[in-house]
Structure formats: structure tokens, C-alpha cells
Amino acid sequence: MAGNWPHAVMDGYRPAQVGQAVARALAEAMERRRLSANALAATSGVNRQVISNVLAGVTWPDLLTVASLEETLGEMLWPRHVEWPTDGNGVRQQPPSLQVARDPG
């Protein structure tokens, strides 16, 4: 493993790749909406500690948790793929994280 969760390159263990892809998507969705784990928990019915644990990589979410969060956030968290991009030499690289523009107001 190279890098920090959830942007570490995870070779050969598909469940971890999926778990970190969900964690990245969740963190990015929460940031776009400026939602805390407490606020998301209140609206989704998912326990705040579960949300925090998923974001930290302590646990992987079950399907009901993913479905509840997707419904509340109005977007897909489950990855369409978990392949890492490669450089010109075929070496796997961290995917670029979504850069969210901050509203200065």
C-alpha cells in the first residue's frame, strides 16, 4: 500500500479498493454539500459513528448503509470501477481527488 486512506494505492485486494472508493465518494459528496457526519446522520438515519468509521477506513459499509447514504445525498457512492490510473510506465498512481471549489461568501 502506498499513500494515505482513502487515496492509497491498494494492490490486489478488491474489497479494500471498493471500500476506499466509497469512502472517497462519501467524503467528496459531504464536502460539496458542506455536511458534517452529524448532519448526514440526522438526515440519512445512518449512525454518525458508522459514517465516521467509513470515512476513516475503520469499517466498510454494508449495502443498506450505502443505499441510505446515496438516497440522502442524491448521488451514487458505489464505484463504477476501482481501477487505478497508470503512468506512462504502467505504474499505478493515486487518482486525483476531486477539487471542490469553495464559495468565498
C-alpha positions as CSV (number, residue, x, y, z in Angstrom):
1,M,0.0,0.0,0.0
2,A,1.3,3.5,-0.9
3,G,-0.3,6.7,0.3
4,N,-2.9,7.6,2.9
5,W,-6.5,6.4,3.2
6,P,-8.7,6.8,1.2
7,H,-6.2,7.7,-1.6
8,A,-3.7,5.0,-1.0
9,V,-2.9,2.6,-3.9
10,M,-4.3,-0.7,-2.8
11,D,-2.9,-3.6,-4.9
12,G,-4.6,-7.0,-5.1
13,Y,-7.4,-6.7,-2.5
14,R,-10.6,-5.7,-4.3
15,P,-12.7,-5.3,-1.1
16,A,-10.3,-2.6,0.2
17,Q,-10.3,-0.9,-3.2
18,V,-14.1,-0.7,-3.2
19,G,-14.2,0.4,0.5
20,Q,-11.9,3.2,-0.2
21,A,-13.7,4.3,-3.4
22,V,-16.9,4.5,-1.3
23,A,-15.1,6.5,1.4
24,R,-13.7,8.9,-1.2
25,A,-17.1,9.4,-2.9
26,L,-18.7,9.9,0.5
27,A,-16.2,12.5,1.7
28,E,-16.4,14.4,-1.6
29,A,-20.2,14.4,-1.5
30,M,-20.2,15.6,2.1
31,E,-17.7,18.3,1.3
32,R,-19.7,19.6,-1.7
33,R,-22.8,19.8,0.4
34,R,-20.9,21.1,3.4
35,L,-22.4,18.3,5.6
36,S,-20.8,17.1,8.8
37,A,-21.2,13.4,9.9
38,N,-23.7,14.6,12.5
39,A,-25.9,16.4,9.9
40,L,-25.7,13.5,7.4
41,A,-26.6,11.0,10.2
42,A,-29.6,13.1,11.2
43,T,-31.0,13.1,7.6
44,S,-30.0,9.6,6.5
45,G,-30.7,7.6,9.5
46,V,-27.2,6.1,9.4
47,N,-25.4,6.3,12.7
48,R,-22.8,9.1,12.9
49,Q,-20.1,6.7,14.1
50,V,-20.7,4.4,11.2
51,I,-20.2,7.4,8.8
52,S,-17.0,8.4,10.6
53,N,-15.7,4.9,10.6
54,V,-16.4,4.5,6.8
55,L,-14.6,7.8,6.1
56,A,-11.6,6.7,8.3
57,G,-11.4,3.3,6.7
58,V,-12.1,1.6,10.1
59,T,-15.0,-0.3,8.6
60,W,-16.6,-0.9,5.2
61,P,-20.2,0.0,4.7
62,D,-22.9,-2.6,4.2
63,L,-25.2,-2.3,1.2
64,L,-28.1,-0.8,3.3
65,T,-25.7,1.9,4.6
66,V,-24.6,2.7,1.1
67,A,-28.1,2.8,-0.2
68,S,-29.3,5.1,2.6
69,L,-26.4,7.5,2.1
70,E,-26.9,7.5,-1.7
71,E,-30.6,8.3,-1.3
72,T,-29.9,11.1,1.1
73,L,-27.1,12.6,-0.9
74,G,-28.8,12.1,-4.2
75,E,-25.8,10.6,-5.9
76,M,-24.0,7.3,-6.4
77,L,-21.3,6.3,-3.9
78,W,-20.8,2.8,-5.1
79,P,-17.9,2.8,-7.5
80,R,-18.4,2.0,-11.2
81,H,-14.9,0.8,-11.2
82,V,-11.9,0.8,-8.9
83,E,-9.1,0.6,-11.4
84,W,-6.2,3.0,-10.6
85,P,-4.8,5.1,-13.4
86,T,-1.3,4.2,-14.6
87,D,1.6,6.5,-15.7
88,G,3.5,6.1,-19.0
89,N,5.5,3.2,-17.5
90,G,2.4,1.3,-16.4
91,V,3.0,2.1,-12.7
92,R,-0.3,2.6,-10.8
93,Q,-0.9,6.1,-9.4
94,Q,-3.2,7.7,-6.9
95,P,-6.3,9.0,-8.7
96,P,-6.6,12.8,-8.4
97,S,-9.1,13.7,-5.7
98,L,-12.0,15.9,-6.6
99,Q,-11.1,19.5,-6.1
100,V,-14.1,21.3,-4.7
101,A,-14.4,25.0,-5.4
102,R,-15.1,26.8,-2.2
103,D,-17.6,29.6,-2.2
104,P,-15.8,32.6,-0.6
105,G,-19.1,34.0,0.6
